């Protein structure tokens, strides 16, 4: 189960409340920032800004969000994700990237990658080293977006990479294995998507988590017919959000005892028992990588939430304006 579609970012103000109707669903293709149709609209923490007034040369180029939120602790797969309010022309992207400086407490190889013309993510070549301090300065003052707009602000974000917490989900094996800093912690029993509504494969960094989410089949076009076996309208607990299109790891009242002995399949989500769902919810944070294998479905599109590591490094660099580089030193 999951929620209706939505973009990855909102205005540069403060933390936004998570809201909306949800449902895990079936297939679909990627769009800018949100894709698929197992869908949910996320409420996202917004970026903080420190404006420096300047007289623009033309209409302003503004940032809608910078993620992760400043002063947070995130997982090893969390990218820096910048969303612009207006399109950035291909010819201007290398210049824009050079004005978005990533500095770290230890050298990290990485690069920017554009998803469409409004979203640019910076990710390390491999996962962040645990404990890394990160500072992002997007000095857009006077910078052109190539479409007649110019930046007027400088934005600064700082965050920390916390413990290396990972989860590996085997759809065919009905298991979810959790490790922390390379050590096995616990293996949980799960059910994943059905043959009709398979779960995305691939690595998805946790977007956010909620204690309760309202999920409906109608919101993602599965069924609005209350008489259909695929109809549901439920509020379910302990929801860890994996894709913008609505994939969650969570508890479902329709599948209370998941595992190899149960034939119950989901509409694309990963189901845990109630106690396991609560335990898993307490273990993970934004940016922790959840890797799913064994599903007949393709890997989640890289811009479907924060599934950036579903692209190979060569694929990542193909979408960069300025190419690979090493972070500056804090």
TORGUPA-285331 format. One line per field, with one value per residue (C-alpha): residue in one letter; x, z, y. Coordinates in Angstrom, 3 decimals, padded with zeros to 6 digits. Each point is the difference from the previous one (the first is absolute). Layout:
r = c(A	...)
u = c(X	...)
w = c(Z	...)
v = c(Y	...)
END
This chain:
r = c(X	X	X	X	X	X	X	X	X	X	X	X	X	X	X	X	X	X	X	X	X	X	X	X	X	X	X	X	X	X	X	X	X	X	X	X	X	X	X	X	X	X	X	X	X	X	X	X	X	X	X	X	X	X	X	X	X	X	X	X	X	X	X	X	X	X	X	X	X	X	X	X	X	X	X	X	X	X	X	X	X	X	X	X	X	X	X	X	X	X	X	X	X	X	X	X	X	X	X	X	X	X	X	X	X	X	X	X	X	X	X	X	X	X	X	X	X	X	X	X	X	X	X	X	X	X	X	X	X	X	X	X	X	X	X	X	X	X	X	X	X	X	X	X	X	X	X	X	X	X	X	X	X	X	X	X	X	X	X	X	X	X	X	X	X	X	X	X	X	X	X	X	X	X	X	X	X	X	X	X	X	X	X	X	X	X	X	X	X	X	X	X	X	X	X	X	X	X	X	X	X	X	X	X	X	X	X	X	X	X	X	X	X	X	X	X	X	X	X	X	X	X	X	X	X	X	X	X	X	X	X	X	X	X	X	X	X	X	X	X	X	X	X	X	X	X	X	X	X	X	X	X	X	X	X	X	X	X	X	X	X	X	X	X	X	X	X	X	X	X	X	X	X	X	X	X	X	X	X	X	X	X	X	X	X	X	X	X	X	X	X	X	X	X	X	X	X	X	X	X	X	X	X	X	X	X	X	X	X	X	X	X	X	X	X	X	X	X	X	X	X	X	X	X	X	X	X	X	X	X)
u = c(000.000	001.090	-001.204	-000.844	002.754	001.802	003.223	003.070	000.202	-001.921	000.701	003.047	-001.530	-000.160	-000.994	-003.151	-002.621	-000.439	-003.488	-002.105	-001.636	002.087	000.098	002.548	-000.603	001.142	002.110	000.911	002.854	002.213	-000.600	002.024	000.316	-002.848	-000.950	-001.791	-003.540	000.258	-000.232	000.184	000.527	002.637	000.064	003.641	002.158	000.825	003.318	001.249	001.367	002.178	-000.899	002.521	-001.882	001.314	-001.418	-000.890	000.940	-003.352	-002.756	001.330	001.236	-001.051	000.422	-003.131	001.815	003.359	-000.040	000.835	-001.229	002.735	001.299	-001.358	001.689	-000.555	000.925	002.907	-002.099	-001.536	000.775	000.151	-003.114	-000.650	-003.272	-000.319	-003.251	000.667	001.720	003.778	001.212	002.482	002.583	-000.074	000.181	003.789	000.159	-002.860	001.663	003.278	-001.891	-001.420	003.024	000.049	002.548	000.648	002.018	001.819	000.533	-002.901	-000.194	-003.317	-001.879	-003.189	-002.668	-003.064	-003.429	-001.804	000.639	-000.962	001.594	003.727	001.349	003.583	000.871	003.263	001.429	-000.586	-001.915	001.018	002.477	-001.835	000.754	000.651	-000.910	-001.398	-000.503	-001.777	000.290	-002.129	001.188	-002.465	000.523	000.294	000.038	-002.020	-002.338	000.466	-003.628	000.207	-000.170	002.740	000.590	-000.322	000.734	002.665	-001.257	001.891	-000.829	001.944	-000.701	001.692	000.164	-000.920	000.364	000.140	-003.395	-001.100	-002.880	000.051	-003.389	-000.354	-003.401	000.315	001.564	-002.603	002.706	001.265	003.531	001.219	003.667	001.557	003.579	000.631	-001.343	-003.163	-002.725	-003.170	-001.851	-003.751	-002.724	-001.701	-002.409	000.444	-002.022	-002.264	000.423	-002.530	001.597	003.705	002.372	002.743	003.447	003.134	001.375	-002.215	001.169	-002.644	-001.887	-001.712	-002.084	-003.377	-001.730	-003.244	-000.890	-003.467	000.155	-002.650	-000.147	-002.012	002.732	002.357	-002.553	-000.028	-003.695	-002.661	-002.607	-000.728	-001.088	003.353	002.403	002.748	-001.858	001.311	-000.295	002.167	002.119	003.030	002.891	003.794	000.547	003.517	-000.226	002.198	-001.302	-001.875	-002.453	-000.971	002.141	000.171	001.289	-002.835	-002.622	-003.226	-003.152	-000.688	003.272	000.656	002.380	002.250	002.581	000.600	-003.063	-002.340	-001.192	-001.178	001.585	-000.081	-000.760	003.721	001.035	002.028	-002.077	001.303	-001.800	-001.154	002.847	002.624	-001.348	000.324	003.529	001.106	-001.560	002.118	003.228	000.023	000.372	-000.186	002.663	000.501	000.196	-002.688	000.935	-002.689	000.801	-001.939	-003.007	-001.059	-000.195	002.837	002.086	-001.753	000.821	002.786	-002.169	-002.869	000.865	003.703	000.844	003.171	002.149	-002.110	002.126	003.516	002.789	000.326	-003.741	000.225	002.840	-001.877	-002.531	002.581	000.964	003.408	000.931	001.630	001.810	001.190	-001.774	001.725	001.387	-001.869)
w = c(000.000	-000.524	-000.795	-002.861	-002.151	000.886	-000.563	002.120	001.204	001.333	000.713	001.895	003.369	002.746	000.676	-001.872	001.544	-001.702	-001.368	-002.651	-000.942	-000.866	-001.742	-001.166	-003.688	-003.262	-002.984	-001.455	-001.376	001.494	-000.080	001.507	003.681	000.330	-002.012	-000.130	001.103	003.307	000.987	002.853	000.343	002.619	002.363	-000.049	002.279	-001.926	-000.466	002.182	-001.584	000.959	-002.577	-001.102	-001.828	-003.453	-002.985	-002.544	-003.647	-000.951	001.553	003.041	-000.073	003.316	001.691	001.070	002.313	001.138	001.658	002.477	002.404	001.791	003.332	-000.538	000.224	-003.034	-001.404	-002.245	-003.222	000.392	-002.908	000.061	-002.017	-001.347	-001.690	-001.977	-000.463	-003.713	-002.698	-000.279	-003.606	-000.923	-001.018	003.507	002.101	000.283	001.221	002.445	001.367	000.607	002.156	002.174	002.111	002.069	002.832	002.310	003.069	-002.049	-003.781	-001.896	-003.744	-001.489	-002.720	-000.822	-002.184	-001.533	000.088	-002.611	000.049	003.592	002.273	000.547	002.473	001.269	001.173	000.934	-002.392	002.765	003.238	002.375	002.705	003.314	002.148	-002.924	000.613	-003.126	-000.940	-003.161	-001.146	-003.012	-000.851	-002.741	000.117	-003.580	-001.451	-003.190	-000.552	-003.765	-000.429	000.935	003.773	002.505	003.567	002.830	003.088	001.610	001.813	002.612	001.374	002.409	000.974	001.412	-001.261	002.864	000.584	-003.065	000.295	-002.940	-000.729	-002.640	-001.052	-001.770	-001.654	-000.790	003.361	001.976	002.125	000.949	001.437	001.955	000.522	001.964	-000.721	-001.776	002.759	-000.324	002.356	-000.785	-002.753	-000.318	-001.876	-002.789	-002.878	-003.044	-003.118	-001.784	-003.589	-001.043	002.073	000.366	002.205	-001.503	-000.018	000.736	002.711	001.396	002.690	002.653	-000.853	003.371	002.460	001.679	002.937	-002.001	-003.682	-001.579	-003.017	-002.692	-003.202	-001.735	000.436	-002.307	-002.462	001.171	000.786	001.155	000.088	003.594	-001.252	-001.630	001.714	-000.625	001.728	003.322	002.148	003.094	002.450	000.792	002.473	-000.056	-003.572	-001.450	-003.341	-002.872	-003.265	-000.911	-001.870	003.251	000.984	003.768	002.496	002.523	001.820	-001.776	001.707	-003.156	000.398	003.759	000.008	-003.061	-000.922	-002.151	001.416	-001.202	-003.578	000.595	-002.382	000.243	-002.537	-000.234	003.593	002.384	002.898	003.492	003.093	002.395	002.475	-002.761	-001.764	003.215	000.586	-003.588	000.154	003.061	-001.693	-003.232	-000.961	-003.137	-002.498	001.236	-003.040	-000.366	-002.773	-001.462	-002.154	-001.433	-001.331	-003.659	-000.179	-001.237	002.265	001.209	-002.169	001.651	000.393	001.609	003.387	000.776	-001.998	-001.352	000.501	-002.523	-002.652	-000.695	000.398	-003.792	-000.289	002.780	-001.662	-003.323	001.637	001.498	-001.371	001.667	000.562	002.874	002.731	003.584	002.738	001.506	003.521	002.936)
v = c(000.000	003.620	003.527	002.307	001.474	003.182	001.937	-000.400	003.586	002.980	003.666	001.268	000.645	-002.642	-003.586	-000.967	-002.256	-003.340	-000.254	-001.656	-003.262	-003.034	-003.356	-002.569	-000.573	-001.480	001.020	003.343	002.073	002.654	003.710	002.843	-000.742	-002.497	-003.018	-003.319	-000.593	-001.763	003.643	002.416	003.699	000.640	002.912	001.006	002.075	003.142	001.731	002.806	003.147	002.928	002.674	002.563	002.765	000.833	001.821	-002.680	000.382	-001.474	-002.118	-001.881	-003.584	-001.547	-003.351	-001.819	-002.430	-001.246	-003.406	-001.348	002.612	001.908	-001.332	-003.517	-003.394	-002.210	-003.390	-000.937	-000.006	003.471	002.342	003.758	000.855	003.498	000.947	003.240	001.899	000.511	-002.072	000.148	-000.162	-002.736	002.607	001.541	-003.151	-000.283	003.616	-000.532	-003.160	001.848	002.496	-002.823	-000.934	-003.194	-000.044	-002.944	-000.910	-002.659	-000.124	-001.566	-000.623	000.989	001.845	001.845	-001.613	001.662	-001.608	002.079	003.752	000.902	-002.602	-000.575	-002.573	-000.386	-003.500	-001.668	-002.585	-002.537	000.452	002.799	-001.019	-000.120	003.042	002.370	003.636	001.695	003.652	001.127	003.617	000.850	003.516	000.909	003.772	001.220	-003.542	-000.493	-002.933	000.393	001.008	003.679	-000.428	000.819	-001.094	002.505	-002.103	-002.126	-003.105	-002.012	-003.455	-002.201	-003.596	-003.088	-003.581	-002.309	-003.725	-002.231	-001.692	-002.151	-002.355	-002.740	-001.341	-003.351	-000.191	-003.704	-000.819	002.014	001.619	003.449	000.012	003.028	000.869	002.852	001.053	-003.280	-002.263	-002.100	001.209	-001.925	-001.879	000.607	-001.893	001.959	-000.179	002.224	000.763	-002.425	-001.176	002.651	002.777	-000.855	001.968	002.135	-001.590	001.999	002.272	002.725	002.411	000.632	003.200	000.403	-001.982	000.460	-001.636	-000.200	000.364	000.016	-002.315	-000.454	-001.999	002.720	002.640	-001.913	-001.302	-003.629	-000.039	002.438	-002.764	-000.999	-003.413	-000.729	-002.451	002.579	002.850	001.291	003.108	-000.425	001.936	-002.145	000.410	000.069	001.124	000.351	001.800	-001.258	001.485	003.127	-002.209	-001.646	-002.971	-000.508	-002.491	-000.229	-002.051	-000.938	-001.238	-002.013	-001.927	-000.166	-002.993	000.317	-002.574	-003.053	-001.759	002.732	000.348	003.554	002.525	003.789	002.720	000.733	000.648	-002.139	-001.355	-000.740	-001.268	002.712	-000.475	-000.293	003.103	002.019	-001.325	000.773	003.473	000.750	-001.195	001.999	003.645	002.116	-001.080	-003.573	-002.324	-002.678	-002.453	-002.276	-003.031	-002.918	001.899	-000.314	003.790	002.253	002.193	003.132	003.029	001.968	003.117	-001.931	001.388	-000.443	-003.135	001.664	-003.093	-001.912	001.722	-001.257	002.547	000.325	000.609	002.562	001.912	000.011	002.316	002.359	003.402	000.279	-003.660	-001.835	001.868	-000.225	001.902	003.025	-000.392	001.469)
END
